[in-house]
């Protein structure tokens, strides 16, 4: 448990924190690079909320789709897509999220 936030850490973050503490005495660049790589993997595996969520009619049939942007690479996401296909960031859609009625520029047709 993370004492500062009072939240249960995910198992990847716990393992990484343990390795970081063990490696603090090691001054080798190789160990630091491995820690950096592991942190990037932990960050990708931790779901984050998409940004610029909108609802848009895409077809003449009036089919509504919820679209958003990946907060890491700004790629277009379609709900319920759980992983960004461009950067592989895990995405966390929330129930009852406020949806803008704006257009998400003309990248999608």
N, CA, C and O atoms as CSV, one atom per row, in Angstrom:
chain,resi,resn,atom,element,x,y,z
A,1,UNK,N,N,0.850,-1.178,0.000
A,1,UNK,CA,C,0.000,0.000,0.000
A,1,UNK,C,C,0.892,1.236,0.000
A,1,UNK,O,O,1.872,1.313,0.741
A,2,UNK,N,N,0.541,2.182,-0.828
A,2,UNK,CA,C,1.265,3.452,-0.900
A,2,UNK,C,C,0.792,4.322,0.260
A,2,UNK,O,O,-0.356,4.766,0.283
A,3,UNK,N,N,1.666,4.561,1.208
A,3,UNK,CA,C,1.291,5.295,2.421
A,3,UNK,C,C,0.906,6.735,2.109
A,3,UNK,O,O,-0.015,7.269,2.726
A,4,UNK,N,N,1.587,7.371,1.170
A,4,UNK,CA,C,1.307,8.775,0.857
A,4,UNK,C,C,-0.103,8.971,0.325
A,4,UNK,O,O,-0.809,9.879,0.764
A,5,UNK,N,N,-0.521,8.132,-0.617
A,5,UNK,CA,C,-1.835,8.330,-1.228
A,5,UNK,C,C,-2.915,7.484,-0.575
A,5,UNK,O,O,-4.103,7.750,-0.759
A,6,UNK,N,N,-2.520,6.459,0.192
A,6,UNK,CA,C,-3.502,5.584,0.809
A,6,UNK,C,C,-4.128,4.616,-0.177
A,6,UNK,O,O,-5.087,3.924,0.165
A,7,UNK,N,N,-3.602,4.552,-1.400
A,7,UNK,CA,C,-4.163,3.677,-2.424
A,7,UNK,C,C,-3.299,2.439,-2.576
A,7,UNK,O,O,-2.094,2.466,-2.325
A,8,UNK,N,N,-3.933,1.361,-2.987
A,8,UNK,CA,C,-3.202,0.139,-3.267
A,8,UNK,C,C,-2.478,0.308,-4.599
A,8,UNK,O,O,-3.108,0.619,-5.610
A,9,UNK,N,N,-1.159,0.106,-4.611
A,9,UNK,CA,C,-0.391,0.229,-5.846
A,9,UNK,C,C,-0.590,-1.023,-6.695
A,9,UNK,O,O,-0.881,-2.099,-6.171
A,10,UNK,N,N,-0.432,-0.873,-8.013
A,10,UNK,CA,C,-0.535,-2.068,-8.828
A,10,UNK,C,C,0.746,-2.875,-8.677
A,10,UNK,O,O,1.787,-2.335,-8.304
A,11,UNK,N,N,0.666,-4.171,-8.968
A,11,UNK,CA,C,1.787,-5.070,-8.692
A,11,UNK,C,C,3.029,-4.716,-9.505
A,11,UNK,O,O,4.148,-4.941,-9.043
A,12,UNK,N,N,2.853,-4.171,-10.698
A,12,UNK,CA,C,4.007,-3.772,-11.503
A,12,UNK,C,C,4.739,-2.605,-10.843
A,12,UNK,O,O,5.968,-2.583,-10.783
A,13,UNK,N,N,3.969,-1.642,-10.351
A,13,UNK,CA,C,4.580,-0.482,-9.701
A,13,UNK,C,C,5.288,-0.903,-8.422
A,13,UNK,O,O,6.367,-0.396,-8.119
A,14,UNK,N,N,4.692,-1.828,-7.664
A,14,UNK,CA,C,5.333,-2.310,-6.438
A,14,UNK,C,C,6.669,-2.968,-6.749
A,14,UNK,O,O,7.662,-2.709,-6.070
A,15,UNK,N,N,6.698,-3.822,-7.777
A,15,UNK,CA,C,7.939,-4.502,-8.156
A,15,UNK,C,C,8.985,-3.494,-8.616
A,15,UNK,O,O,10.161,-3.606,-8.271
A,16,UNK,N,N,8.551,-2.516,-9.389
A,16,UNK,CA,C,9.474,-1.489,-9.872
A,16,UNK,C,C,10.021,-0.660,-8.713
A,16,UNK,O,O,11.219,-0.381,-8.663
A,17,UNK,N,N,9.161,-0.269,-7.791
A,17,UNK,CA,C,9.613,0.502,-6.626
A,17,UNK,C,C,10.652,-0.280,-5.817
A,17,UNK,O,O,11.639,0.283,-5.345
A,18,UNK,N,N,10.411,-1.591,-5.664
A,18,UNK,CA,C,11.358,-2.439,-4.942
A,18,UNK,C,C,12.714,-2.440,-5.646
A,18,UNK,O,O,13.752,-2.267,-5.007
A,19,UNK,N,N,12.699,-2.636,-6.972
A,19,UNK,CA,C,13.951,-2.650,-7.730
A,19,UNK,C,C,14.665,-1.302,-7.670
A,19,UNK,O,O,15.891,-1.244,-7.570
A,20,UNK,N,N,13.895,-0.227,-7.732
A,20,UNK,CA,C,14.509,1.103,-7.648
A,20,UNK,C,C,15.226,1.280,-6.314
A,20,UNK,O,O,16.336,1.809,-6.263
A,21,UNK,N,N,14.592,0.839,-5.251
A,21,UNK,CA,C,15.197,0.975,-3.923
A,21,UNK,C,C,16.464,0.134,-3.831
A,21,UNK,O,O,17.472,0.585,-3.286
A,22,UNK,N,N,16.418,-1.082,-4.360
A,22,UNK,CA,C,17.584,-1.960,-4.342
A,22,UNK,C,C,18.718,-1.410,-5.202
A,22,UNK,O,O,19.890,-1.596,-4.876
A,23,UNK,N,N,18.376,-0.736,-6.297
A,23,UNK,CA,C,19.384,-0.239,-7.248
A,23,UNK,C,C,19.914,1.149,-6.901
A,23,UNK,O,O,20.798,1.653,-7.594
A,24,UNK,N,N,19.401,1.773,-5.854
A,24,UNK,CA,C,19.851,3.128,-5.509
A,24,UNK,C,C,21.359,3.165,-5.234
A,24,UNK,O,O,22.024,4.168,-5.492
A,25,UNK,N,N,21.882,2.061,-4.710
A,25,UNK,CA,C,23.313,2.027,-4.410
A,25,UNK,C,C,24.149,1.738,-5.657
A,25,UNK,O,O,25.357,1.979,-5.662
A,26,UNK,N,N,23.524,1.231,-6.696
A,26,UNK,CA,C,24.240,0.941,-7.944
A,26,UNK,C,C,24.252,2.204,-8.789
A,26,UNK,O,O,23.204,2.803,-9.029
A,27,UNK,N,N,25.397,2.601,-9.228
A,27,UNK,CA,C,25.520,3.836,-10.007
A,27,UNK,C,C,25.690,3.548,-11.498
A,27,UNK,O,O,26.102,4.434,-12.247
A,28,UNK,N,N,25.389,2.362,-11.931
A,28,UNK,CA,C,25.601,1.998,-13.328
A,28,UNK,C,C,24.456,2.490,-14.198
A,28,UNK,O,O,23.286,2.365,-13.836
A,29,UNK,N,N,24.804,3.047,-15.339
A,29,UNK,CA,C,23.808,3.559,-16.279
A,29,UNK,C,C,22.892,2.478,-16.811
A,29,UNK,O,O,21.730,2.741,-17.119
A,30,UNK,N,N,23.407,1.262,-16.922
A,30,UNK,CA,C,22.600,0.160,-17.457
A,30,UNK,C,C,21.409,-0.134,-16.545
A,30,UNK,O,O,20.293,-0.330,-17.025
A,31,UNK,N,N,21.642,-0.166,-15.237
A,31,UNK,CA,C,20.554,-0.421,-14.289
A,31,UNK,C,C,19.523,0.694,-14.361
A,31,UNK,O,O,18.320,0.438,-14.312
A,32,UNK,N,N,19.996,1.938,-14.477
A,32,UNK,CA,C,19.070,3.068,-14.570
A,32,UNK,C,C,18.230,2.991,-15.842
A,32,UNK,O,O,17.047,3.333,-15.824
A,33,UNK,N,N,18.831,2.546,-16.943
A,33,UNK,CA,C,18.087,2.421,-18.198
A,33,UNK,C,C,17.005,1.348,-18.085
A,33,UNK,O,O,15.899,1.525,-18.596
A,34,UNK,N,N,17.323,0.231,-17.415
A,34,UNK,CA,C,16.324,-0.825,-17.224
A,34,UNK,C,C,15.166,-0.321,-16.362
A,34,UNK,O,O,14.007,-0.638,-16.626
A,35,UNK,N,N,15.480,0.452,-15.350
A,35,UNK,CA,C,14.435,1.023,-14.496
A,35,UNK,C,C,13.559,1.967,-15.306
A,35,UNK,O,O,12.335,1.947,-15.171
A,36,UNK,N,N,14.170,2.787,-16.142
A,36,UNK,CA,C,13.404,3.708,-16.992
A,36,UNK,C,C,12.474,2.933,-17.928
A,36,UNK,O,O,11.315,3.307,-18.108
A,37,UNK,N,N,12.987,1.855,-18.522
A,37,UNK,CA,C,12.177,1.027,-19.421
A,37,UNK,C,C,11.008,0.399,-18.675
A,37,UNK,O,O,9.882,0.392,-19.171
A,38,UNK,N,N,11.274,-0.129,-17.484
A,38,UNK,CA,C,10.200,-0.722,-16.685
A,38,UNK,C,C,9.153,0.314,-16.305
A,38,UNK,O,O,7.959,0.013,-16.312
A,39,UNK,N,N,9.582,1.539,-15.973
A,39,UNK,CA,C,8.624,2.590,-15.619
A,39,UNK,C,C,7.727,2.917,-16.805
A,39,UNK,O,O,6.527,3.133,-16.630
A,40,UNK,N,N,8.292,2.957,-18.008
A,40,UNK,CA,C,7.493,3.206,-19.209
A,40,UNK,C,C,6.443,2.113,-19.393
A,40,UNK,O,O,5.304,2.404,-19.759
A,41,UNK,N,N,6.820,0.853,-19.143
A,41,UNK,CA,C,5.866,-0.253,-19.266
A,41,UNK,C,C,4.767,-0.159,-18.212
A,41,UNK,O,O,3.598,-0.406,-18.507
A,42,UNK,N,N,5.144,0.200,-16.979
A,42,UNK,CA,C,4.148,0.381,-15.918
A,42,UNK,C,C,3.177,1.485,-16.309
A,42,UNK,O,O,1.966,1.336,-16.145
A,43,UNK,N,N,3.697,2.585,-16.823
A,43,UNK,CA,C,2.841,3.707,-17.212
A,43,UNK,C,C,1.884,3.317,-18.333
A,43,UNK,O,O,0.722,3.723,-18.312
A,44,UNK,N,N,2.342,2.543,-19.307
A,44,UNK,CA,C,1.486,2.111,-20.424
A,44,UNK,C,C,0.396,1.158,-19.938
A,44,UNK,O,O,-0.718,1.161,-20.464
A,45,UNK,N,N,0.722,0.337,-18.926
A,45,UNK,CA,C,-0.236,-0.645,-18.419
A,45,UNK,C,C,-1.253,-0.037,-17.463
A,45,UNK,O,O,-2.248,-0.680,-17.130
A,46,UNK,N,N,-1.016,1.185,-17.019
A,46,UNK,CA,C,-1.934,1.857,-16.101
A,46,UNK,C,C,-2.947,2.659,-16.913
A,46,UNK,O,O,-2.577,3.628,-17.575
A,47,UNK,N,N,-4.230,2.264,-16.868
A,47,UNK,CA,C,-5.242,2.957,-17.676
A,47,UNK,C,C,-5.389,4.428,-17.294
A,47,UNK,O,O,-5.384,4.786,-16.116
A,48,UNK,N,N,-5.523,5.279,-18.328
A,48,UNK,CA,C,-5.771,6.697,-18.111
A,48,UNK,C,C,-6.977,7.132,-18.932
A,48,UNK,O,O,-7.322,6.510,-19.937
A,49,UNK,N,N,-7.608,8.207,-18.488
A,49,UNK,CA,C,-8.814,8.694,-19.157
A,49,UNK,C,C,-8.470,9.357,-20.487
A,49,UNK,O,O,-7.468,10.063,-20.598
A,50,UNK,N,N,-9.312,9.124,-21.497
A,50,UNK,CA,C,-9.114,9.814,-22.772
A,50,UNK,C,C,-9.459,11.294,-22.628
A,50,UNK,O,O,-10.068,11.701,-21.638
A,51,UNK,N,N,-9.067,12.098,-23.618
A,51,UNK,CA,C,-9.368,13.530,-23.585
A,51,UNK,C,C,-10.244,13.907,-24.768
A,51,UNK,O,O,-10.373,13.143,-25.724
A,52,UNK,N,N,-10.842,15.082,-24.698
A,52,UNK,CA,C,-11.686,15.628,-25.766
A,52,UNK,C,C,-12.748,14.625,-26.222
A,52,UNK,O,O,-12.844,14.296,-27.404
A,53,UNK,N,N,-13.528,14.154,-25.279
A,53,UNK,CA,C,-14.564,13.166,-25.587
A,53,UNK,C,C,-15.739,13.857,-26.257
A,53,UNK,O,O,-16.242,14.867,-25.765
A,54,UNK,N,N,-16.169,13.309,-27.375
A,54,UNK,CA,C,-17.311,13.865,-28.103
A,54,UNK,C,C,-18.205,12.738,-28.602
A,54,UNK,O,O,-17.775,11.590,-28.720
A,55,UNK,N,N,-19.437,13.079,-28.890
A,55,UNK,CA,C,-20.369,12.146,-29.507
A,55,UNK,C,C,-20.637,12.689,-30.896
A,55,UNK,O,O,-20.885,13.883,-31.063
A,56,UNK,N,N,-20.590,11.826,-31.885
A,56,UNK,CA,C,-20.707,12.304,-33.259
A,56,UNK,C,C,-21.489,11.306,-34.104
A,56,UNK,O,O,-21.306,10.094,-33.983
A,57,UNK,N,N,-22.363,11.832,-34.962
A,57,UNK,CA,C,-23.063,10.988,-35.926
A,57,UNK,C,C,-22.137,10.823,-37.118
A,57,UNK,O,O,-21.728,11.805,-37.738
A,58,UNK,N,N,-21.808,9.574,-37.438
A,58,UNK,CA,C,-20.838,9.332,-38.496
A,58,UNK,C,C,-21.467,8.961,-39.831
A,58,UNK,O,O,-20.843,9.139,-40.878
A,59,UNK,N,N,-22.669,8.459,-39.811
A,59,UNK,CA,C,-23.277,7.978,-41.042
A,59,UNK,C,C,-24.655,8.585,-41.232
A,59,UNK,O,O,-25.232,9.142,-40.298
A,60,UNK,N,N,-25.175,8.476,-42.436
A,60,UNK,CA,C,-26.513,8.993,-42.725
A,60,UNK,C,C,-27.566,8.287,-41.887
A,60,UNK,O,O,-28.632,8.841,-41.620
A,61,UNK,N,N,-27.265,7.067,-41.474
A,61,UNK,CA,C,-28.202,6.293,-40.647
A,61,UNK,C,C,-28.360,6.883,-39.253
A,61,UNK,O,O,-29.255,6.482,-38.509
A,62,UNK,N,N,-27.511,7.820,-38.896
A,62,UNK,CA,C,-27.604,8.451,-37.579
A,62,UNK,C,C,-26.945,7.657,-36.475
A,62,UNK,O,O,-27.300,7.812,-35.307
A,63,UNK,N,N,-25.994,6.811,-36.820
A,63,UNK,CA,C,-25.299,6.027,-35.803
A,63,UNK,C,C,-24.404,6.961,-34.991
A,63,UNK,O,O,-23.550,7.660,-35.538
A,64,UNK,N,N,-24.618,6.959,-33.674
A,64,UNK,CA,C,-23.793,7.783,-32.788
A,64,UNK,C,C,-22.572,6.989,-32.347
A,64,UNK,O,O,-22.674,5.813,-32.001
A,65,UNK,N,N,-21.439,7.634,-32.364
A,65,UNK,CA,C,-20.215,7.023,-31.859
A,65,UNK,C,C,-19.571,8.006,-30.891
A,65,UNK,O,O,-19.602,9.218,-31.104
A,66,UNK,N,N,-18.995,7.473,-29.840
A,66,UNK,CA,C,-18.267,8.302,-28.899
A,66,UNK,C,C,-16.794,8.234,-29.273
A,66,UNK,O,O,-16.202,7.156,-29.326
A,67,UNK,N,N,-16.214,9.399,-29.530
A,67,UNK,CA,C,-14.819,9.504,-29.935
A,67,UNK,C,C,-14.046,10.312,-28.903
A,67,UNK,O,O,-14.624,11.091,-28.145
A,68,UNK,N,N,-12.748,10.117,-28.884
A,68,UNK,CA,C,-11.887,10.872,-27.975
A,68,UNK,C,C,-10.474,10.865,-28.531
A,68,UNK,O,O,-10.204,10.290,-29.585
A,69,UNK,N,N,-9.589,11.510,-27.807
A,69,UNK,CA,C,-8.175,11.502,-28.173
A,69,UNK,C,C,-7.378,10.830,-27.070
A,69,UNK,O,O,-7.687,10.966,-25.886
A,70,UNK,N,N,-6.356,10.108,-27.476
A,70,UNK,CA,C,-5.429,9.508,-26.521
A,70,UNK,C,C,-4.642,10.640,-25.859
A,70,UNK,O,O,-4.100,11.497,-26.555
A,71,UNK,N,N,-4.571,10.656,-24.534
A,71,UNK,CA,C,-3.843,11.723,-23.853
A,71,UNK,C,C,-2.322,11.645,-24.042
A,71,UNK,O,O,-1.616,12.609,-23.749
A,72,UNK,N,N,-1.822,10.521,-24.522
A,72,UNK,CA,C,-0.379,10.366,-24.720
A,72,UNK,C,C,0.078,10.770,-26.113
A,72,UNK,O,O,1.115,11.418,-26.258
A,73,UNK,N,N,-0.694,10.391,-27.160
A,73,UNK,CA,C,-0.227,10.630,-28.535
A,73,UNK,C,C,-1.249,11.363,-29.401
A,73,UNK,O,O,-0.976,11.650,-30.567
A,74,UNK,N,N,-2.421,11.668,-28.845
A,74,UNK,CA,C,-3.502,12.379,-29.538
A,74,UNK,C,C,-4.131,11.599,-30.686
A,74,UNK,O,O,-4.806,12.187,-31.531
A,75,UNK,N,N,-3.925,10.293,-30.731
A,75,UNK,CA,C,-4.589,9.469,-31.743
A,75,UNK,C,C,-6.080,9.414,-31.435
A,75,UNK,O,O,-6.484,9.561,-30.282
A,76,UNK,N,N,-6.894,9.203,-32.457
A,76,UNK,CA,C,-8.341,9.120,-32.273
A,76,UNK,C,C,-8.699,7.760,-31.683
A,76,UNK,O,O,-8.197,6.726,-32.125
A,77,UNK,N,N,-9.581,7.775,-30.673
A,77,UNK,CA,C,-10.076,6.565,-30.022
A,77,UNK,C,C,-11.574,6.467,-30.257
A,77,UNK,O,O,-12.261,7.485,-30.338
A,78,UNK,N,N,-12.080,5.251,-30.367
A,78,UNK,CA,C,-13.510,5.007,-30.498
A,78,UNK,C,C,-13.935,4.171,-29.295
A,78,UNK,O,O,-13.386,3.095,-29.055
A,79,UNK,N,N,-14.915,4.668,-28.538
A,79,UNK,CA,C,-15.392,3.934,-27.366
A,79,UNK,C,C,-16.004,2.623,-27.826
A,79,UNK,O,O,-16.788,2.653,-28.774
A,80,UNK,N,N,-15.717,1.503,-27.243
A,80,UNK,CA,C,-15.048,1.212,-25.982
A,80,UNK,C,C,-13.591,0.766,-26.135
A,80,UNK,O,O,-13.125,-0.050,-25.341
A,81,UNK,N,N,-12.876,1.263,-27.105
A,81,UNK,CA,C,-11.472,0.900,-27.343
A,81,UNK,C,C,-10.676,1.045,-26.051
A,81,UNK,O,O,-10.651,2.122,-25.455
A,82,UNK,N,N,-10.025,-0.034,-25.614
A,82,UNK,CA,C,-9.343,-0.006,-24.320
A,82,UNK,C,C,-7.834,0.199,-24.428
A,82,UNK,O,O,-7.159,0.393,-23.417
A,83,UNK,N,N,-7.302,0.157,-25.654
A,83,UNK,CA,C,-5.874,0.386,-25.869
A,83,UNK,C,C,-5.699,1.246,-27.108
A,83,UNK,O,O,-6.312,0.982,-28.142
A,84,UNK,N,N,-4.870,2.267,-27.009
A,84,UNK,CA,C,-4.565,3.109,-28.164
A,84,UNK,C,C,-3.746,2.289,-29.154
A,84,UNK,O,O,-2.735,1.689,-28.789
A,85,UNK,N,N,-4.185,2.268,-30.401
A,85,UNK,CA,C,-3.494,1.476,-31.413
A,85,UNK,C,C,-2.177,2.115,-31.854
A,85,UNK,O,O,-1.333,1.440,-32.444
A,86,UNK,N,N,-1.994,3.387,-31.580
A,86,UNK,CA,C,-0.768,4.072,-32.003
A,86,UNK,C,C,0.354,3.921,-30.967
A,86,UNK,O,O,1.470,3.534,-31.312
A,87,UNK,N,N,0.057,4.227,-29.703
A,87,UNK,CA,C,1.115,4.205,-28.680
A,87,UNK,C,C,0.947,3.074,-27.659
A,87,UNK,O,O,1.822,2.876,-26.816
A,88,UNK,N,N,-0.152,2.336,-27.723
A,88,UNK,CA,C,-0.444,1.181,-26.857
A,88,UNK,C,C,-0.724,1.549,-25.400
A,88,UNK,O,O,-0.580,0.715,-24.506
A,89,UNK,N,N,-1.123,2.799,-25.165
A,89,UNK,CA,C,-1.510,3.223,-23.817
A,89,UNK,C,C,-2.858,2.599,-23.477
A,89,UNK,O,O,-3.767,2.599,-24.308
A,90,UNK,N,N,-2.999,2.065,-22.254
A,90,UNK,CA,C,-4.296,1.560,-21.803
A,90,UNK,C,C,-5.214,2.744,-21.543
A,90,UNK,O,O,-4.790,3.762,-20.995
A,91,UNK,N,N,-6.478,2.605,-21.943
A,91,UNK,CA,C,-7.457,3.682,-21.820
A,91,UNK,C,C,-8.550,3.265,-20.842
A,91,UNK,O,O,-8.995,2.117,-20.840
A,92,UNK,N,N,-8.973,4.212,-20.013
A,92,UNK,CA,C,-10.025,3.966,-19.020
A,92,UNK,C,C,-11.206,4.879,-19.324
A,92,UNK,O,O,-11.150,6.080,-19.060
A,93,UNK,N,N,-12.272,4.314,-19.878
A,93,UNK,CA,C,-13.502,5.075,-20.126
A,93,UNK,C,C,-14.317,5.061,-18.847
A,93,UNK,O,O,-14.427,4.026,-18.189
A,94,UNK,N,N,-14.880,6.187,-18.496
A,94,UNK,CA,C,-15.693,6.280,-17.290
A,94,UNK,C,C,-17.164,6.295,-17.657
A,94,UNK,O,O,-17.555,6.855,-18.682
A,95,UNK,N,N,-17.973,5.679,-16.817
A,95,UNK,CA,C,-19.423,5.711,-17.033
A,95,UNK,C,C,-19.935,7.096,-16.687
A,95,UNK,O,O,-19.466,7.722,-15.737
A,96,UNK,N,N,-20.901,7.572,-17.462
A,96,UNK,CA,C,-21.521,8.859,-17.181
A,96,UNK,C,C,-20.605,10.042,-17.420
A,96,UNK,O,O,-20.801,11.109,-16.838
A,97,UNK,N,N,-19.605,9.863,-18.275
A,97,UNK,CA,C,-18.693,10.960,-18.577
A,97,UNK,C,C,-19.399,12.055,-19.343
A,97,UNK,O,O,-20.282,11.791,-20.159
A,98,UNK,N,N,-19.008,13.278,-19.075
A,98,UNK,CA,C,-19.564,14.417,-19.803
A,98,UNK,C,C,-19.018,14.398,-21.230
A,98,UNK,O,O,-17.808,14.323,-21.440
A,99,UNK,N,N,-19.917,14.467,-22.197
A,99,UNK,CA,C,-19.524,14.375,-23.599
A,99,UNK,C,C,-19.786,15.694,-24.288
A,99,UNK,O,O,-20.886,16.239,-24.197
A,100,UNK,N,N,-18.787,16.210,-24.975
A,100,UNK,CA,C,-18.934,17.435,-25.757
A,100,UNK,C,C,-19.648,17.121,-27.060
A,100,UNK,O,O,-19.505,16.028,-27.607
A,101,UNK,N,N,-20.409,18.069,-27.548
A,101,UNK,CA,C,-21.090,17.899,-28.824
A,101,UNK,C,C,-20.278,18.510,-29.965
A,101,UNK,O,O,-20.770,18.615,-31.088
A,102,UNK,N,N,-19.052,18.909,-29.686
A,102,UNK,CA,C,-18.205,19.517,-30.709
A,102,UNK,C,C,-17.733,18.466,-31.705
A,102,UNK,O,O,-17.926,17.266,-31.513
A,103,UNK,N,N,-17.114,18.950,-32.769
A,103,UNK,CA,C,-16.524,18.045,-33.750
A,103,UNK,C,C,-15.057,17.824,-33.394
A,103,UNK,O,O,-14.382,18.728,-32.902
A,104,UNK,N,N,-14.585,16.636,-33.644
A,104,UNK,CA,C,-13.197,16.268,-33.389
A,104,UNK,C,C,-12.423,16.422,-34.681
A,104,UNK,O,O,-12.058,15.397,-35.255
A,105,UNK,N,N,-12.156,17.545,-35.164
A,105,UNK,CA,C,-11.609,17.901,-36.470
A,105,UNK,C,C,-11.897,16.831,-37.531
A,105,UNK,O,O,-12.550,15.831,-37.231
A,106,UNK,N,N,-11.439,17.019,-38.714
A,106,UNK,CA,C,-11.839,16.159,-39.829
A,106,UNK,C,C,-10.893,14.992,-40.072
A,106,UNK,O,O,-10.701,14.585,-41.218
A,107,UNK,N,N,-10.302,14.451,-39.019
A,107,UNK,CA,C,-9.417,13.304,-39.191
A,107,UNK,C,C,-10.194,12.021,-39.429
A,107,UNK,O,O,-9.635,11.038,-39.915
A,108,UNK,N,N,-11.487,12.021,-39.088
A,108,UNK,CA,C,-12.294,10.809,-39.223
A,108,UNK,C,C,-13.420,11.057,-40.207
A,108,UNK,O,O,-14.098,12.081,-40.127
A,109,UNK,N,N,-13.624,10.155,-41.112
A,109,UNK,CA,C,-14.782,10.180,-42.021
A,109,UNK,C,C,-15.177,8.789,-42.389
A,109,UNK,O,O,-16.130,8.597,-43.145
